[in-house]
């Protein structure tokens, strides 16, 4: 059964649910299918309030350490000057 995470293009947009893979990663191609041009994701750390980037390795986005994907809304990262 697929798990879904909440992803929005920007902080003011409503999120959509995207499915993660069996290894709990999100394929970059899945992200780009809904958000063309996206190169990664970020989220707001609830403890520090800082923005954190999500690790991308071999075209797979990996969940944040510890708590996994749950409890966060993730936002797309685009190359500078394109969004």
mmCIF file of the N, C-alpha and C atoms, coordinates in Angstrom:
data_MODEL
# 
_entry.id   MODEL 
# 
loop_
_atom_site.group_PDB 
_atom_site.id 
_atom_site.type_symbol 
_atom_site.label_atom_id 
_atom_site.label_alt_id 
_atom_site.label_comp_id 
_atom_site.label_asym_id 
_atom_site.label_entity_id 
_atom_site.label_seq_id 
_atom_site.pdbx_PDB_ins_code 
_atom_site.Cartn_x 
_atom_site.Cartn_y 
_atom_site.Cartn_z 
_atom_site.occupancy 
_atom_site.B_iso_or_equiv 
_atom_site.pdbx_formal_charge 
_atom_site.auth_seq_id 
_atom_site.auth_comp_id 
_atom_site.auth_asym_id 
_atom_site.auth_atom_id 
_atom_site.pdbx_PDB_model_num 
ATOM 1   N N  . UNK A 1 1  ? 0.848  -1.184 0.000   1.00 0.00 ? 1  UNK A N  1 
ATOM 2   C CA . UNK A 1 1  ? 0.000  0.000  0.000   1.00 0.00 ? 1  UNK A CA 1 
ATOM 3   C C  . UNK A 1 1  ? 0.890  1.242  0.000   1.00 0.00 ? 1  UNK A C  1 
ATOM 4   N N  . UNK A 1 2  ? 0.612  2.160  -0.873  1.00 0.00 ? 2  UNK A N  1 
ATOM 5   C CA . UNK A 1 2  ? 1.437  3.354  -1.011  1.00 0.00 ? 2  UNK A CA 1 
ATOM 6   C C  . UNK A 1 2  ? 1.163  4.357  0.090   1.00 0.00 ? 2  UNK A C  1 
ATOM 7   N N  . UNK A 1 3  ? 2.234  4.986  0.538   1.00 0.00 ? 3  UNK A N  1 
ATOM 8   C CA . UNK A 1 3  ? 2.137  6.117  1.439   1.00 0.00 ? 3  UNK A CA 1 
ATOM 9   C C  . UNK A 1 3  ? 2.182  7.368  0.572   1.00 0.00 ? 3  UNK A C  1 
ATOM 10  N N  . UNK A 1 4  ? 1.532  8.416  1.024   1.00 0.00 ? 4  UNK A N  1 
ATOM 11  C CA . UNK A 1 4  ? 1.512  9.678  0.287   1.00 0.00 ? 4  UNK A CA 1 
ATOM 12  C C  . UNK A 1 4  ? 2.067  10.785 1.163   1.00 0.00 ? 4  UNK A C  1 
ATOM 13  N N  . UNK A 1 5  ? 2.735  11.750 0.534   1.00 0.00 ? 5  UNK A N  1 
ATOM 14  C CA . UNK A 1 5  ? 3.221  12.920 1.250   1.00 0.00 ? 5  UNK A CA 1 
ATOM 15  C C  . UNK A 1 5  ? 2.589  14.162 0.636   1.00 0.00 ? 5  UNK A C  1 
ATOM 16  N N  . UNK A 1 6  ? 2.527  15.228 1.423   1.00 0.00 ? 6  UNK A N  1 
ATOM 17  C CA . UNK A 1 6  ? 1.940  16.487 0.978   1.00 0.00 ? 6  UNK A CA 1 
ATOM 18  C C  . UNK A 1 6  ? 3.012  17.377 0.380   1.00 0.00 ? 6  UNK A C  1 
ATOM 19  N N  . UNK A 1 7  ? 2.778  17.828 -0.862  1.00 0.00 ? 7  UNK A N  1 
ATOM 20  C CA . UNK A 1 7  ? 3.745  18.673 -1.570  1.00 0.00 ? 7  UNK A CA 1 
ATOM 21  C C  . UNK A 1 7  ? 2.998  19.832 -2.207  1.00 0.00 ? 7  UNK A C  1 
ATOM 22  N N  . UNK A 1 8  ? 3.559  21.037 -2.077  1.00 0.00 ? 8  UNK A N  1 
ATOM 23  C CA . UNK A 1 8  ? 3.000  22.233 -2.715  1.00 0.00 ? 8  UNK A CA 1 
ATOM 24  C C  . UNK A 1 8  ? 4.096  22.925 -3.509  1.00 0.00 ? 8  UNK A C  1 
ATOM 25  N N  . UNK A 1 9  ? 3.683  23.690 -4.497  1.00 0.00 ? 9  UNK A N  1 
ATOM 26  C CA . UNK A 1 9  ? 4.672  24.398 -5.315  1.00 0.00 ? 9  UNK A CA 1 
ATOM 27  C C  . UNK A 1 9  ? 5.337  25.513 -4.520  1.00 0.00 ? 9  UNK A C  1 
ATOM 28  N N  . UNK A 1 10 ? 4.537  26.219 -3.699  1.00 0.00 ? 10 UNK A N  1 
ATOM 29  C CA . UNK A 1 10 ? 5.052  27.351 -2.931  1.00 0.00 ? 10 UNK A CA 1 
ATOM 30  C C  . UNK A 1 10 ? 4.333  27.402 -1.593  1.00 0.00 ? 10 UNK A C  1 
ATOM 31  N N  . UNK A 1 11 ? 4.800  28.239 -0.686  1.00 0.00 ? 11 UNK A N  1 
ATOM 32  C CA . UNK A 1 11 ? 4.252  28.318 0.663   1.00 0.00 ? 11 UNK A CA 1 
ATOM 33  C C  . UNK A 1 11 ? 2.794  28.767 0.703   1.00 0.00 ? 11 UNK A C  1 
ATOM 34  N N  . UNK A 1 12 ? 2.305  29.450 -0.311  1.00 0.00 ? 12 UNK A N  1 
ATOM 35  C CA . UNK A 1 12 ? 0.922  29.940 -0.332  1.00 0.00 ? 12 UNK A CA 1 
ATOM 36  C C  . UNK A 1 12 ? -0.022 29.030 -1.107  1.00 0.00 ? 12 UNK A C  1 
ATOM 37  N N  . UNK A 1 13 ? 0.459  27.904 -1.608  1.00 0.00 ? 13 UNK A N  1 
ATOM 38  C CA . UNK A 1 13 ? -0.352 27.010 -2.428  1.00 0.00 ? 13 UNK A CA 1 
ATOM 39  C C  . UNK A 1 13 ? -0.883 25.839 -1.611  1.00 0.00 ? 13 UNK A C  1 
ATOM 40  N N  . UNK A 1 14 ? -2.012 25.289 -2.060  1.00 0.00 ? 14 UNK A N  1 
ATOM 41  C CA . UNK A 1 14 ? -2.554 24.084 -1.435  1.00 0.00 ? 14 UNK A CA 1 
ATOM 42  C C  . UNK A 1 14 ? -1.702 22.885 -1.847  1.00 0.00 ? 14 UNK A C  1 
ATOM 43  N N  . UNK A 1 15 ? -1.412 21.996 -0.901  1.00 0.00 ? 15 UNK A N  1 
ATOM 44  C CA . UNK A 1 15 ? -0.601 20.818 -1.239  1.00 0.00 ? 15 UNK A CA 1 
ATOM 45  C C  . UNK A 1 15 ? -1.408 19.746 -1.950  1.00 0.00 ? 15 UNK A C  1 
ATOM 46  N N  . UNK A 1 16 ? -0.704 18.900 -2.686  1.00 0.00 ? 16 UNK A N  1 
ATOM 47  C CA . UNK A 1 16 ? -1.291 17.702 -3.266  1.00 0.00 ? 16 UNK A CA 1 
ATOM 48  C C  . UNK A 1 16 ? -0.554 16.500 -2.679  1.00 0.00 ? 16 UNK A C  1 
ATOM 49  N N  . UNK A 1 17 ? -1.153 15.336 -2.777  1.00 0.00 ? 17 UNK A N  1 
ATOM 50  C CA . UNK A 1 17 ? -0.532 14.123 -2.267  1.00 0.00 ? 17 UNK A CA 1 
ATOM 51  C C  . UNK A 1 17 ? 0.238  13.425 -3.389  1.00 0.00 ? 17 UNK A C  1 
ATOM 52  N N  . UNK A 1 18 ? 1.487  13.082 -3.103  1.00 0.00 ? 18 UNK A N  1 
ATOM 53  C CA . UNK A 1 18 ? 2.307  12.325 -4.047  1.00 0.00 ? 18 UNK A CA 1 
ATOM 54  C C  . UNK A 1 18 ? 2.710  11.002 -3.402  1.00 0.00 ? 18 UNK A C  1 
ATOM 55  N N  . UNK A 1 19 ? 2.701  9.915  -4.166  1.00 0.00 ? 19 UNK A N  1 
ATOM 56  C CA . UNK A 1 19 ? 3.042  8.602  -3.601  1.00 0.00 ? 19 UNK A CA 1 
ATOM 57  C C  . UNK A 1 19 ? 4.549  8.409  -3.465  1.00 0.00 ? 19 UNK A C  1 
ATOM 58  N N  . UNK A 1 20 ? 4.950  7.778  -2.361  1.00 0.00 ? 20 UNK A N  1 
ATOM 59  C CA . UNK A 1 20 ? 6.349  7.411  -2.182  1.00 0.00 ? 20 UNK A CA 1 
ATOM 60  C C  . UNK A 1 20 ? 6.541  5.957  -2.590  1.00 0.00 ? 20 UNK A C  1 
ATOM 61  N N  . UNK A 1 21 ? 7.783  5.597  -2.853  1.00 0.00 ? 21 UNK A N  1 
ATOM 62  C CA . UNK A 1 21 ? 8.133  4.241  -3.280  1.00 0.00 ? 21 UNK A CA 1 
ATOM 63  C C  . UNK A 1 21 ? 8.186  3.298  -2.076  1.00 0.00 ? 21 UNK A C  1 
ATOM 64  N N  . UNK A 1 22 ? 8.315  2.013  -2.357  1.00 0.00 ? 22 UNK A N  1 
ATOM 65  C CA . UNK A 1 22 ? 8.390  1.004  -1.297  1.00 0.00 ? 22 UNK A CA 1 
ATOM 66  C C  . UNK A 1 22 ? 9.566  1.237  -0.353  1.00 0.00 ? 22 UNK A C  1 
ATOM 67  N N  . UNK A 1 23 ? 10.647 1.867  -0.845  1.00 0.00 ? 23 UNK A N  1 
ATOM 68  C CA . UNK A 1 23 ? 11.804 2.147  0.016   1.00 0.00 ? 23 UNK A CA 1 
ATOM 69  C C  . UNK A 1 23 ? 11.675 3.487  0.743   1.00 0.00 ? 23 UNK A C  1 
ATOM 70  N N  . UNK A 1 24 ? 10.477 4.090  0.706   1.00 0.00 ? 24 UNK A N  1 
ATOM 71  C CA . UNK A 1 24 ? 10.136 5.339  1.394   1.00 0.00 ? 24 UNK A CA 1 
ATOM 72  C C  . UNK A 1 24 ? 10.810 6.565  0.787   1.00 0.00 ? 24 UNK A C  1 
ATOM 73  N N  . UNK A 1 25 ? 11.261 6.476  -0.462  1.00 0.00 ? 25 UNK A N  1 
ATOM 74  C CA . UNK A 1 25 ? 11.799 7.636  -1.163  1.00 0.00 ? 25 UNK A CA 1 
ATOM 75  C C  . UNK A 1 25 ? 10.744 8.156  -2.130  1.00 0.00 ? 25 UNK A C  1 
ATOM 76  N N  . UNK A 1 26 ? 10.950 9.377  -2.578  1.00 0.00 ? 26 UNK A N  1 
ATOM 77  C CA . UNK A 1 26 ? 10.097 9.974  -3.607  1.00 0.00 ? 26 UNK A CA 1 
ATOM 78  C C  . UNK A 1 26 ? 10.948 10.138 -4.850  1.00 0.00 ? 26 UNK A C  1 
ATOM 79  N N  . UNK A 1 27 ? 10.489 9.578  -5.955  1.00 0.00 ? 27 UNK A N  1 
ATOM 80  C CA . UNK A 1 27 ? 11.231 9.721  -7.206  1.00 0.00 ? 27 UNK A CA 1 
ATOM 81  C C  . UNK A 1 27 ? 11.162 11.164 -7.694  1.00 0.00 ? 27 UNK A C  1 
ATOM 82  N N  . UNK A 1 28 ? 12.286 11.673 -8.158  1.00 0.00 ? 28 UNK A N  1 
ATOM 83  C CA . UNK A 1 28 ? 12.302 13.014 -8.725  1.00 0.00 ? 28 UNK A CA 1 
ATOM 84  C C  . UNK A 1 28 ? 11.333 13.093 -9.905  1.00 0.00 ? 28 UNK A C  1 
ATOM 85  N N  . UNK A 1 29 ? 11.209 12.020 -10.667 1.00 0.00 ? 29 UNK A N  1 
ATOM 86  C CA . UNK A 1 29 ? 10.278 12.008 -11.806 1.00 0.00 ? 29 UNK A CA 1 
ATOM 87  C C  . UNK A 1 29 ? 8.827  12.149 -11.357 1.00 0.00 ? 29 UNK A C  1 
ATOM 88  N N  . UNK A 1 30 ? 8.481  11.601 -10.191 1.00 0.00 ? 30 UNK A N  1 
ATOM 89  C CA . UNK A 1 30 ? 7.122  11.764 -9.659  1.00 0.00 ? 30 UNK A CA 1 
ATOM 90  C C  . UNK A 1 30 ? 6.878  13.222 -9.295  1.00 0.00 ? 30 UNK A C  1 
ATOM 91  N N  . UNK A 1 31 ? 7.857  13.844 -8.639  1.00 0.00 ? 31 UNK A N  1 
ATOM 92  C CA . UNK A 1 31 ? 7.743  15.263 -8.291  1.00 0.00 ? 31 UNK A CA 1 
ATOM 93  C C  . UNK A 1 31 ? 7.609  16.110 -9.549  1.00 0.00 ? 31 UNK A C  1 
ATOM 94  N N  . UNK A 1 32 ? 8.458  15.840 -10.542 1.00 0.00 ? 32 UNK A N  1 
ATOM 95  C CA . UNK A 1 32 ? 8.451  16.637 -11.774 1.00 0.00 ? 32 UNK A CA 1 
ATOM 96  C C  . UNK A 1 32 ? 7.219  16.387 -12.629 1.00 0.00 ? 32 UNK A C  1 
ATOM 97  N N  . UNK A 1 33 ? 6.576  15.243 -12.463 1.00 0.00 ? 33 UNK A N  1 
ATOM 98  C CA . UNK A 1 33 ? 5.340  14.982 -13.185 1.00 0.00 ? 33 UNK A CA 1 
ATOM 99  C C  . UNK A 1 33 ? 4.225  15.928 -12.779 1.00 0.00 ? 33 UNK A C  1 
ATOM 100 N N  . UNK A 1 34 ? 4.226  16.352 -11.536 1.00 0.00 ? 34 UNK A N  1 
ATOM 101 C CA . UNK A 1 34 ? 3.213  17.287 -11.039 1.00 0.00 ? 34 UNK A CA 1 
ATOM 102 C C  . UNK A 1 34 ? 3.718  18.722 -11.010 1.00 0.00 ? 34 UNK A C  1 
ATOM 103 N N  . UNK A 1 35 ? 5.036  18.889 -10.879 1.00 0.00 ? 35 UNK A N  1 
ATOM 104 C CA . UNK A 1 35 ? 5.649  20.211 -10.778 1.00 0.00 ? 35 UNK A CA 1 
ATOM 105 C C  . UNK A 1 35 ? 6.820  20.283 -11.760 1.00 0.00 ? 35 UNK A C  1 
ATOM 106 N N  . UNK A 1 36 ? 6.526  20.473 -13.053 1.00 0.00 ? 36 UNK A N  1 
ATOM 107 C CA . UNK A 1 36 ? 7.598  20.503 -14.061 1.00 0.00 ? 36 UNK A CA 1 
ATOM 108 C C  . UNK A 1 36 ? 8.670  21.544 -13.718 1.00 0.00 ? 36 UNK A C  1 
ATOM 109 N N  . UNK A 1 37 ? 9.914  21.128 -13.861 1.00 0.00 ? 37 UNK A N  1 
ATOM 110 C CA . UNK A 1 37 ? 11.037 22.014 -13.582 1.00 0.00 ? 37 UNK A CA 1 
ATOM 111 C C  . UNK A 1 37 ? 11.557 21.942 -12.152 1.00 0.00 ? 37 UNK A C  1 
ATOM 112 N N  . UNK A 1 38 ? 10.822 21.271 -11.255 1.00 0.00 ? 38 UNK A N  1 
ATOM 113 C CA . UNK A 1 38 ? 11.286 21.146 -9.872  1.00 0.00 ? 38 UNK A CA 1 
ATOM 114 C C  . UNK A 1 38 ? 12.571 20.330 -9.832  1.00 0.00 ? 38 UNK A C  1 
ATOM 115 N N  . UNK A 1 39 ? 13.496 20.756 -8.978  1.00 0.00 ? 39 UNK A N  1 
ATOM 116 C CA . UNK A 1 39 ? 14.771 20.049 -8.851  1.00 0.00 ? 39 UNK A CA 1 
ATOM 117 C C  . UNK A 1 39 ? 14.971 19.461 -7.458  1.00 0.00 ? 39 UNK A C  1 
ATOM 118 N N  . UNK A 1 40 ? 14.038 19.705 -6.548  1.00 0.00 ? 40 UNK A N  1 
ATOM 119 C CA . UNK A 1 40 ? 14.136 19.199 -5.192  1.00 0.00 ? 40 UNK A CA 1 
ATOM 120 C C  . UNK A 1 40 ? 12.984 19.683 -4.344  1.00 0.00 ? 40 UNK A C  1 
ATOM 121 N N  . UNK A 1 41 ? 13.115 19.462 -3.023  1.00 0.00 ? 41 UNK A N  1 
ATOM 122 C CA . UNK A 1 41 ? 12.076 19.887 -2.084  1.00 0.00 ? 41 UNK A CA 1 
ATOM 123 C C  . UNK A 1 41 ? 12.718 20.443 -0.818  1.00 0.00 ? 41 UNK A C  1 
ATOM 124 N N  . UNK A 1 42 ? 11.918 21.189 -0.079  1.00 0.00 ? 42 UNK A N  1 
ATOM 125 C CA . UNK A 1 42 ? 12.316 21.757 1.203   1.00 0.00 ? 42 UNK A CA 1 
ATOM 126 C C  . UNK A 1 42 ? 11.099 21.756 2.125   1.00 0.00 ? 42 UNK A C  1 
ATOM 127 N N  . UNK A 1 43 ? 11.336 21.983 3.412   1.00 0.00 ? 43 UNK A N  1 
ATOM 128 C CA . UNK A 1 43 ? 10.244 22.078 4.385   1.00 0.00 ? 43 UNK A CA 1 
ATOM 129 C C  . UNK A 1 43 ? 10.705 22.939 5.544   1.00 0.00 ? 43 UNK A C  1 
ATOM 130 N N  . UNK A 1 44 ? 9.743  23.387 6.353   1.00 0.00 ? 44 UNK A N  1 
ATOM 131 C CA . UNK A 1 44 ? 10.077 24.191 7.516   1.00 0.00 ? 44 UNK A CA 1 
ATOM 132 C C  . UNK A 1 44 ? 10.238 23.279 8.725   1.00 0.00 ? 44 UNK A C  1 
ATOM 133 N N  . UNK A 1 45 ? 11.411 23.335 9.356   1.00 0.00 ? 45 UNK A N  1 
ATOM 134 C CA . UNK A 1 45 ? 11.665 22.576 10.571  1.00 0.00 ? 45 UNK A CA 1 
ATOM 135 C C  . UNK A 1 45 ? 10.821 23.181 11.695  1.00 0.00 ? 45 UNK A C  1 
ATOM 136 N N  . UNK A 1 46 ? 9.906  22.398 12.296  1.00 0.00 ? 46 UNK A N  1 
ATOM 137 C CA . UNK A 1 46 ? 9.021  22.964 13.314  1.00 0.00 ? 46 UNK A CA 1 
ATOM 138 C C  . UNK A 1 46 ? 9.746  23.410 14.581  1.00 0.00 ? 46 UNK A C  1 
ATOM 139 N N  . UNK A 1 47 ? 10.923 22.860 14.859  1.00 0.00 ? 47 UNK A N  1 
ATOM 140 C CA . UNK A 1 47 ? 11.659 23.236 16.070  1.00 0.00 ? 47 UNK A CA 1 
ATOM 141 C C  . UNK A 1 47 ? 12.446 24.530 15.886  1.00 0.00 ? 47 UNK A C  1 
ATOM 142 N N  . UNK A 1 48 ? 13.226 24.613 14.829  1.00 0.00 ? 48 UNK A N  1 
ATOM 143 C CA . UNK A 1 48 ? 14.075 25.795 14.624  1.00 0.00 ? 48 UNK A CA 1 
ATOM 144 C C  . UNK A 1 48 ? 13.403 26.864 13.766  1.00 0.00 ? 48 UNK A C  1 
ATOM 145 N N  . UNK A 1 49 ? 12.340 26.497 13.076  1.00 0.00 ? 49 UNK A N  1 
ATOM 146 C CA . UNK A 1 49 ? 11.623 27.372 12.121  1.00 0.00 ? 49 UNK A CA 1 
ATOM 147 C C  . UNK A 1 49 ? 12.446 27.667 10.873  1.00 0.00 ? 49 UNK A C  1 
ATOM 148 N N  . UNK A 1 50 ? 13.611 27.048 10.739  1.00 0.00 ? 50 UNK A N  1 
ATOM 149 C CA . UNK A 1 50 ? 14.452 27.227 9.546   1.00 0.00 ? 50 UNK A CA 1 
ATOM 150 C C  . UNK A 1 50 ? 13.942 26.332 8.422   1.00 0.00 ? 50 UNK A C  1 
ATOM 151 N N  . UNK A 1 51 ? 14.257 26.716 7.207   1.00 0.00 ? 51 UNK A N  1 
ATOM 152 C CA . UNK A 1 51 ? 13.921 25.912 6.038   1.00 0.00 ? 51 UNK A CA 1 
ATOM 153 C C  . UNK A 1 51 ? 15.026 24.876 5.851   1.00 0.00 ? 51 UNK A C  1 
ATOM 154 N N  . UNK A 1 52 ? 14.636 23.619 5.656   1.00 0.00 ? 52 UNK A N  1 
ATOM 155 C CA . UNK A 1 52 ? 15.591 22.535 5.431   1.00 0.00 ? 52 UNK A CA 1 
ATOM 156 C C  . UNK A 1 52 ? 15.384 21.948 4.044   1.00 0.00 ? 52 UNK A C  1 
ATOM 157 N N  . UNK A 1 53 ? 16.468 21.604 3.411   1.00 0.00 ? 53 UNK A N  1 
ATOM 158 C CA . UNK A 1 53 ? 16.409 20.928 2.118   1.00 0.00 ? 53 UNK A CA 1 
ATOM 159 C C  . UNK A 1 53 ? 16.314 19.426 2.301   1.00 0.00 ? 53 UNK A C  1 
ATOM 160 N N  . UNK A 1 54 ? 15.717 18.772 1.330   1.00 0.00 ? 54 UNK A N  1 
ATOM 161 C CA . UNK A 1 54 ? 15.597 17.314 1.311   1.00 0.00 ? 54 UNK A CA 1 
ATOM 162 C C  . UNK A 1 54 ? 16.735 16.745 0.471   1.00 0.00 ? 54 UNK A C  1 
ATOM 163 N N  . UNK A 1 55 ? 17.338 15.685 0.972   1.00 0.00 ? 55 UNK A N  1 
ATOM 164 C CA . UNK A 1 55 ? 18.469 15.062 0.275   1.00 0.00 ? 55 UNK A CA 1 
ATOM 165 C C  . UNK A 1 55 ? 17.997 14.368 -1.005  1.00 0.00 ? 55 UNK A C  1 
ATOM 166 N N  . UNK A 1 56 ? 18.727 14.633 -2.090  1.00 0.00 ? 56 UNK A N  1 
ATOM 167 C CA . UNK A 1 56 ? 18.481 14.004 -3.391  1.00 0.00 ? 56 UNK A CA 1 
ATOM 168 C C  . UNK A 1 56 ? 19.707 13.176 -3.741  1.00 0.00 ? 56 UNK A C  1 
ATOM 169 N N  . UNK A 1 57 ? 19.485 11.888 -4.020  1.00 0.00 ? 57 UNK A N  1 
ATOM 170 C CA . UNK A 1 57 ? 20.576 10.996 -4.390  1.00 0.00 ? 57 UNK A CA 1 
ATOM 171 C C  . UNK A 1 57 ? 20.054 10.017 -5.434  1.00 0.00 ? 57 UNK A C  1 
ATOM 172 N N  . UNK A 1 58 ? 20.729 9.949  -6.579  1.00 0.00 ? 58 UNK A N  1 
ATOM 173 C CA . UNK A 1 58 ? 20.354 9.048  -7.666  1.00 0.00 ? 58 UNK A CA 1 
ATOM 174 C C  . UNK A 1 58 ? 18.876 9.192  -8.052  1.00 0.00 ? 58 UNK A C  1 
ATOM 175 N N  . UNK A 1 59 ? 18.439 10.433 -8.205  1.00 0.00 ? 59 UNK A N  1 
ATOM 176 C CA . UNK A 1 59 ? 17.067 10.777 -8.627  1.00 0.00 ? 59 UNK A CA 1 
ATOM 177 C C  . UNK A 1 59 ? 15.995 10.341 -7.636  1.00 0.00 ? 59 UNK A C  1 
ATOM 178 N N  . UNK A 1 60 ? 16.373 10.156 -6.366  1.00 0.00 ? 60 UNK A N  1 
ATOM 179 C CA . UNK A 1 60 ? 15.423 9.824  -5.317  1.00 0.00 ? 60 UNK A CA 1 
ATOM 180 C C  . UNK A 1 60 ? 15.550 10.841 -4.191  1.00 0.00 ? 60 UNK A C  1 
ATOM 181 N N  . UNK A 1 61 ? 14.415 11.376 -3.751  1.00 0.00 ? 61 UNK A N  1 
ATOM 182 C CA . UNK A 1 61 ? 14.374 12.269 -2.607  1.00 0.00 ? 61 UNK A CA 1 
ATOM 183 C C  . UNK A 1 61 ? 14.161 11.421 -1.355  1.00 0.00 ? 61 UNK A C  1 
ATOM 184 N N  . UNK A 1 62 ? 14.987 11.650 -0.339  1.00 0.00 ? 62 UNK A N  1 
ATOM 185 C CA . UNK A 1 62 ? 14.955 10.849 0.871   1.00 0.00 ? 62 UNK A CA 1 
ATOM 186 C C  . UNK A 1 62 ? 14.257 11.602 1.995   1.00 0.00 ? 62 UNK A C  1 
ATOM 187 N N  . UNK A 1 63 ? 13.485 10.901 2.833   1.00 0.00 ? 63 UNK A N  1 
ATOM 188 C CA . UNK A 1 63 ? 12.756 11.577 3.911   1.00 0.00 ? 63 UNK A CA 1 
ATOM 189 C C  . UNK A 1 63 ? 13.713 12.190 4.931   1.00 0.00 ? 63 UNK A C  1 
ATOM 190 N N  . UNK A 1 64 ? 13.246 13.228 5.627   1.00 0.00 ? 64 UNK A N  1 
ATOM 191 C CA . UNK A 1 64 ? 14.071 13.811 6.686   1.00 0.00 ? 64 UNK A CA 1 
ATOM 192 C C  . UNK A 1 64 ? 14.384 12.764 7.750   1.00 0.00 ? 64 UNK A C  1 
ATOM 193 N N  . UNK A 1 65 ? 15.529 12.887 8.397   1.00 0.00 ? 65 UNK A N  1 
ATOM 194 C CA . UNK A 1 65 ? 15.912 11.947 9.444   1.00 0.00 ? 65 UNK A CA 1 
ATOM 195 C C  . UNK A 1 65 ? 14.925 11.939 10.602  1.00 0.00 ? 65 UNK A C  1 
ATOM 196 N N  . UNK A 1 66 ? 14.852 10.827 11.277  1.00 0.00 ? 66 UNK A N  1 
ATOM 197 C CA . UNK A 1 66 ? 13.993 10.724 12.451  1.00 0.00 ? 66 UNK A CA 1 
ATOM 198 C C  . UNK A 1 66 ? 12.554 10.428 12.119  1.00 0.00 ? 66 UNK A C  1 
ATOM 199 N N  . UNK A 1 67 ? 11.742 11.456 11.960  1.00 0.00 ? 67 UNK A N  1 
ATOM 200 C CA . UNK A 1 67 ? 10.301 11.300 11.816  1.00 0.00 ? 67 UNK A CA 1 
ATOM 201 C C  . UNK A 1 67 ? 9.790  10.904 10.448  1.00 0.00 ? 67 UNK A C  1 
ATOM 202 N N  . UNK A 1 68 ? 10.649 10.827 9.460   1.00 0.00 ? 68 UNK A N  1 
ATOM 203 C CA . UNK A 1 68 ? 10.181 10.475 8.122   1.00 0.00 ? 68 UNK A CA 1 
ATOM 204 C C  . UNK A 1 68 ? 9.392  11.600 7.477   1.00 0.00 ? 68 UNK A C  1 
ATOM 205 N N  . UNK A 1 69 ? 8.537  11.229 6.547   1.00 0.00 ? 69 UNK A N  1 
ATOM 206 C CA . UNK A 1 69 ? 7.773  12.220 5.773   1.00 0.00 ? 69 UNK A CA 1 
ATOM 207 C C  . UNK A 1 69 ? 6.601  12.818 6.546   1.00 0.00 ? 69 UNK A C  1 
ATOM 208 N N  . UNK A 1 70 ? 6.053  12.089 7.490   1.00 0.00 ? 70 UNK A N  1 
ATOM 209 C CA . UNK A 1 70 ? 4.805  12.494 8.149   1.00 0.00 ? 70 UNK A CA 1 
ATOM 210 C C  . UNK A 1 70 ? 4.919  13.804 8.908   1.00 0.00 ? 70 UNK A C  1 
ATOM 211 N N  . UNK A 1 71 ? 3.813  14.533 8.897   1.00 0.00 ? 71 UNK A N  1 
ATOM 212 C CA . UNK A 1 71 ? 3.723  15.743 9.691   1.00 0.00 ? 71 UNK A CA 1 
ATOM 213 C C  . UNK A 1 71 ? 4.268  16.993 9.045   1.00 0.00 ? 71 UNK A C  1 
ATOM 214 N N  . UNK A 1 72 ? 4.724  16.918 7.810   1.00 0.00 ? 72 UNK A N  1 
ATOM 215 C CA . UNK A 1 72 ? 5.301  18.077 7.134   1.00 0.00 ? 72 UNK A CA 1 
ATOM 216 C C  . UNK A 1 72 ? 4.567  18.320 5.816   1.00 0.00 ? 72 UNK A C  1 
ATOM 217 N N  . UNK A 1 73 ? 4.556  19.561 5.408   1.00 0.00 ? 73 UNK A N  1 
ATOM 218 C CA . UNK A 1 73 ? 4.215  19.899 4.031   1.00 0.00 ? 73 UNK A CA 1 
ATOM 219 C C  . UNK A 1 73 ? 5.537  20.263 3.369   1.00 0.00 ? 73 UNK A C  1 
ATOM 220 N N  . UNK A 1 74 ? 5.799  19.659 2.236   1.00 0.00 ? 74 UNK A N  1 
ATOM 221 C CA . UNK A 1 74 ? 7.041  19.879 1.511   1.00 0.00 ? 74 UNK A CA 1 
ATOM 222 C C  . UNK A 1 74 ? 6.774  20.832 0.352   1.00 0.00 ? 74 UNK A C  1 
ATOM 223 N N  . UNK A 1 75 ? 7.768  21.641 0.038   1.00 0.00 ? 75 UNK A N  1 
ATOM 224 C CA . UNK A 1 75 ? 7.638  22.655 -0.997  1.00 0.00 ? 75 UNK A CA 1 
ATOM 225 C C  . UNK A 1 75 ? 8.710  22.422 -2.067  1.00 0.00 ? 75 UNK A C  1 
ATOM 226 N N  . UNK A 1 76 ? 8.333  22.696 -3.299  1.00 0.00 ? 76 UNK A N  1 
ATOM 227 C CA . UNK A 1 76 ? 9.230  22.462 -4.424  1.00 0.00 ? 76 UNK A CA 1 
ATOM 228 C C  . UNK A 1 76 ? 10.370 23.464 -4.440  1.00 0.00 ? 76 UNK A C  1 
ATOM 229 N N  . UNK A 1 77 ? 11.501 22.996 -4.923  1.00 0.00 ? 77 UNK A N  1 
ATOM 230 C CA . UNK A 1 77 ? 12.654 23.844 -5.179  1.00 0.00 ? 77 UNK A CA 1 
ATOM 231 C C  . UNK A 1 77 ? 12.837 23.892 -6.690  1.00 0.00 ? 77 UNK A C  1 
ATOM 232 N N  . UNK A 1 78 ? 13.010 25.109 -7.201  1.00 0.00 ? 78 UNK A N  1 
ATOM 233 C CA . UNK A 1 78 ? 13.241 25.329 -8.634  1.00 0.00 ? 78 UNK A CA 1 
ATOM 234 C C  . UNK A 1 78 ? 14.557 26.065 -8.804  1.00 0.00 ? 78 UNK A C  1 
ATOM 235 N N  . UNK A 1 79 ? 15.224 25.889 -9.935  1.00 0.00 ? 79 UNK A N  1 
ATOM 236 C CA . UNK A 1 79 ? 16.438 26.674 -10.179 1.00 0.00 ? 79 UNK A CA 1 
ATOM 237 C C  . UNK A 1 79 ? 16.143 28.167 -10.081 1.00 0.00 ? 79 UNK A C  1 
ATOM 238 N N  . UNK A 1 80 ? 17.070 28.918 -9.558  1.00 0.00 ? 80 UNK A N  1 
ATOM 239 C CA . UNK A 1 80 ? 16.867 30.362 -9.416  1.00 0.00 ? 80 UNK A CA 1 
ATOM 240 C C  . UNK A 1 80 ? 16.510 31.009 -10.742 1.00 0.00 ? 80 UNK A C  1 
ATOM 241 N N  . UNK A 1 81 ? 15.528 31.913 -10.677 1.00 0.00 ? 81 UNK A N  1 
ATOM 242 C CA . UNK A 1 81 ? 15.110 32.650 -11.863 1.00 0.00 ? 81 UNK A CA 1 
ATOM 243 C C  . UNK A 1 81 ? 14.091 31.934 -12.721 1.00 0.00 ? 81 UNK A C  1 
ATOM 244 N N  . UNK A 1 82 ? 13.550 30.769 -12.246 1.00 0.00 ? 82 UNK A N  1 
ATOM 245 C CA . UNK A 1 82 ? 12.588 30.039 -13.073 1.00 0.00 ? 82 UNK A CA 1 
ATOM 246 C C  . UNK A 1 82 ? 11.195 29.976 -12.483 1.00 0.00 ? 82 UNK A C  1 
ATOM 247 N N  . UNK A 1 83 ? 11.004 30.370 -11.223 1.00 0.00 ? 83 UNK A N  1 
ATOM 248 C CA . UNK A 1 83 ? 9.655  30.271 -10.660 1.00 0.00 ? 83 UNK A CA 1 
ATOM 249 C C  . UNK A 1 83 ? 9.072  31.641 -10.418 1.00 0.00 ? 83 UNK A C  1 
# 
